[in-house]
Amino acid sequence: MTEPRRWRLAASAFNWTPEVIRAERTAADIAVGIVADGLASVIEVEAGQVWRTFPTPTDAEADRLRGLLEPVGGAVSIVGVSIDDWATPRRRRDDDERLAFLLPQLRAAHRLGAAGVRLPIGQAGEPLLRRLQPTLHELDLVLYEELQGQQTPRSQSAAPALDTIARLDDPHVRALVDTSMFMPALPVTYLERLREEGVPGEFVDRLAAQWRDPATADAVLDMLRQEAVPPQAHTLFMDLVVRFGRSEVAELRDMLPLVGAFHLKFWDLADIDGRVSGPIGELGRLLEGSDFTGTLCSEWGGHAWLDADPTDMTRRHLALVRSALGSAY
């Protein structure tokens, strides 16, 4: 069974980040290849990857990407934009400067034909969001604020921003939820990599068996405080603190009217005990009775430690997504 027509599956060009870094093809050509290779007709792109003139993309760059996508039947759902909050290492930008930093990216996204842009949740803040609203309406763009990883609807970093979205009551400002929030267990390949990088096997076994136990979260922080994490594993270990979540999909129920899009985050495709497909199926069941009409975008985060072909990984993940959504009916 395919996904309901009101939901659109998409693929993120972020999945191809290792290829972008190798620069054997341009980032724009890689993005177009997602569509041309038949993975998805709707894609997400990162402004800082596809436009060399970022953060002030030129009309020519925006037009070129759109001109490459349209002949192969492709369209952009969301552009990942950003705000550099610091003018210098010691001086934060004020809201006039932050607005000026962001507006060229919004105009380029509109010129590209994107439906929306994306920022981390809470980064803009209510005063800037209110100043952005007229431009969002003029360009018919949705600004999505993204929750992910350890964030929850009630967390200090997300709850005030969700309150702001509700208070604005504007369909041009919505939340985007990344399913990295809902991880019943850690990725198999990640656990293997921790062992390879010298993290004690007993601790890795605990992570594997008791990821959602609050005591395990305390143990992770204790390892860091005690400087017991091998130096070569430190960056990888920080994923446990930031990128991997422990929430339940059901926690979305009350905030669902504020959500306009999802990232279906995956790290690998080892679906042991449904650790990859399970949250997708739960999400499908939750959305089935809702008014949600946005995109569900495949986003691969495991390329940080897993050397695999992004085209193959994304194609297989989208097949798994379709199967998991079909099981919800």
ChimeraX attribute file (.defattr): number of C-alpha atoms within 10 A of each C-alpha:
attribute: neighborCount
match mode: 1-to-1
recipient: residues
	/A:1	10
	/A:2	12
	/A:3	16
	/A:4	14
	/A:5	8
	/A:6	11
	/A:7	14
	/A:8	17
	/A:9	25
	/A:10	27
	/A:11	30
	/A:12	27
	/A:13	25
	/A:14	23
	/A:15	24
	/A:16	20
	/A:17	20
	/A:18	15
	/A:19	16
	/A:20	20
	/A:21	12
	/A:22	9
	/A:23	11
	/A:24	9
	/A:25	12
	/A:26	17
	/A:27	25
	/A:28	22
	/A:29	15
	/A:30	19
	/A:31	29
	/A:32	25
	/A:33	19
	/A:34	25
	/A:35	21
	/A:36	18
	/A:37	12
	/A:38	12
	/A:39	20
	/A:40	23
	/A:41	22
	/A:42	22
	/A:43	27
	/A:44	27
	/A:45	25
	/A:46	20
	/A:47	24
	/A:48	18
	/A:49	19
	/A:50	22
	/A:51	21
	/A:52	15
	/A:53	14
	/A:54	17
	/A:55	19
	/A:56	19
	/A:57	20
	/A:58	16
	/A:59	14
	/A:60	11
	/A:61	19
	/A:62	23
	/A:63	15
	/A:64	12
	/A:65	21
	/A:66	20
	/A:67	14
	/A:68	17
	/A:69	25
	/A:70	15
	/A:71	10
	/A:72	15
	/A:73	14
	/A:74	22
	/A:75	22
	/A:76	24
	/A:77	26
	/A:78	28
	/A:79	28
	/A:80	21
	/A:81	21
	/A:82	21
	/A:83	18
	/A:84	13
	/A:85	17
	/A:86	13
	/A:87	12
	/A:88	9
	/A:89	7
	/A:90	7
	/A:91	9
	/A:92	13
	/A:93	16
	/A:94	12
	/A:95	15
	/A:96	10
	/A:97	15
	/A:98	19
	/A:99	17
	/A:100	12
	/A:101	18
	/A:102	18
	/A:103	16
	/A:104	17
	/A:105	26
	/A:106	27
	/A:107	20
	/A:108	24
	/A:109	26
	/A:110	20
	/A:111	17
	/A:112	22
	/A:113	20
	/A:114	24
	/A:115	18
	/A:116	27
	/A:117	26
	/A:118	22
	/A:119	19
	/A:120	19
	/A:121	23
	/A:122	20
	/A:123	17
	/A:124	21
	/A:125	13
	/A:126	17
	/A:127	10
	/A:128	15
	/A:129	19
	/A:130	14
	/A:131	13
	/A:132	19
	/A:133	19
	/A:134	12
	/A:135	14
	/A:136	21
	/A:137	13
	/A:138	9
	/A:139	18
	/A:140	16
	/A:141	23
	/A:142	24
	/A:143	27
	/A:144	26
	/A:145	25
	/A:146	22
	/A:147	25
	/A:148	22
	/A:149	22
	/A:150	20
	/A:151	24
	/A:152	21
	/A:153	20
	/A:154	11
	/A:155	10
	/A:156	11
	/A:157	17
	/A:158	22
	/A:159	16
	/A:160	17
	/A:161	20
	/A:162	22
	/A:163	15
	/A:164	19
	/A:165	23
	/A:166	17
	/A:167	10
	/A:168	16
	/A:169	12
	/A:170	13
	/A:171	15
	/A:172	20
	/A:173	27
	/A:174	26
	/A:175	28
	/A:176	25
	/A:177	27
	/A:178	23
	/A:179	25
	/A:180	26
	/A:181	23
	/A:182	28
	/A:183	24
	/A:184	21
	/A:185	20
	/A:186	22
	/A:187	22
	/A:188	16
	/A:189	16
	/A:190	20
	/A:191	17
	/A:192	13
	/A:193	16
	/A:194	21
	/A:195	17
	/A:196	12
	/A:197	17
	/A:198	14
	/A:199	21
	/A:200	14
	/A:201	14
	/A:202	10
	/A:203	16
	/A:204	18
	/A:205	13
	/A:206	13
	/A:207	20
	/A:208	15
	/A:209	13
	/A:210	16
	/A:211	21
	/A:212	18
	/A:213	12
	/A:214	10
	/A:215	10
	/A:216	16
	/A:217	16
	/A:218	10
	/A:219	14
	/A:220	18
	/A:221	14
	/A:222	13
	/A:223	14
	/A:224	15
	/A:225	10
	/A:226	8
	/A:227	11
	/A:228	13
	/A:229	20
	/A:230	16
	/A:231	13
	/A:232	12
	/A:233	16
	/A:234	16
	/A:235	12
	/A:236	16
	/A:237	20
	/A:238	15
	/A:239	14
	/A:240	18
	/A:241	15
	/A:242	14
	/A:243	14
	/A:244	23
	/A:245	25
	/A:246	21
	/A:247	20
	/A:248	16
	/A:249	19
	/A:250	12
	/A:251	13
	/A:252	17
	/A:253	13
	/A:254	9
	/A:255	13
	/A:256	17
	/A:257	14
	/A:258	21
	/A:259	22
	/A:260	24
	/A:261	25
	/A:262	22
	/A:263	24
	/A:264	27
	/A:265	25
	/A:266	24
	/A:267	22
	/A:268	20
	/A:269	18
	/A:270	14
	/A:271	13
	/A:272	12
	/A:273	10
	/A:274	14
	/A:275	19
	/A:276	28
	/A:277	23
	/A:278	19
	/A:279	21
	/A:280	26
	/A:281	22
	/A:282	18
	/A:283	23
	/A:284	21
	/A:285	18
	/A:286	17
	/A:287	16
	/A:288	13
	/A:289	8
	/A:290	11
	/A:291	11
	/A:292	17
	/A:293	15
	/A:294	16
	/A:295	23
	/A:296	24
	/A:297	25
	/A:298	28
	/A:299	26
	/A:300	24
	/A:301	17
	/A:302	20
	/A:303	18
	/A:304	13
	/A:305	13
	/A:306	13
	/A:307	9
	/A:308	12
	/A:309	13
	/A:310	20
	/A:311	15
	/A:312	10
	/A:313	19
	/A:314	23
	/A:315	18
	/A:316	13
	/A:317	24
	/A:318	21
	/A:319	12
	/A:320	17
	/A:321	25
	/A:322	18
	/A:323	17
	/A:324	25
	/A:325	22
	/A:326	16
	/A:327	14
	/A:328	15
	/A:329	10
